[in-house]
């Protein structure tokens, strides 16, 4: 079974490009630490509390174009940008 990569949009308004993120591990009660999530395009970062780690990667160019087209249409419906890849 493939790992559940999710696609997020960079929170930096000057970038706003999509990238994929995977939480590895986690699910351990009481062991949460702040882990950094960093956009692979511009380096913008934020933290999440988790007992796991995060891995980030750029989308392939064709996948990025498809994601942007799909989510541009969805944003007019107030649909969140994040979806499972």
Secondary structure as UniProt FT lines:
FT   STRAND          6..9
FT   TURN            13..15
FT   STRAND          18..25
FT   TURN            29..30
FT   STRAND          33..38
FT   TURN            40..42
FT   STRAND          45..50
FT   STRAND          52..58
FT   HELIX           61..75
FT   TURN            76..78
FT   STRAND          83..84
//
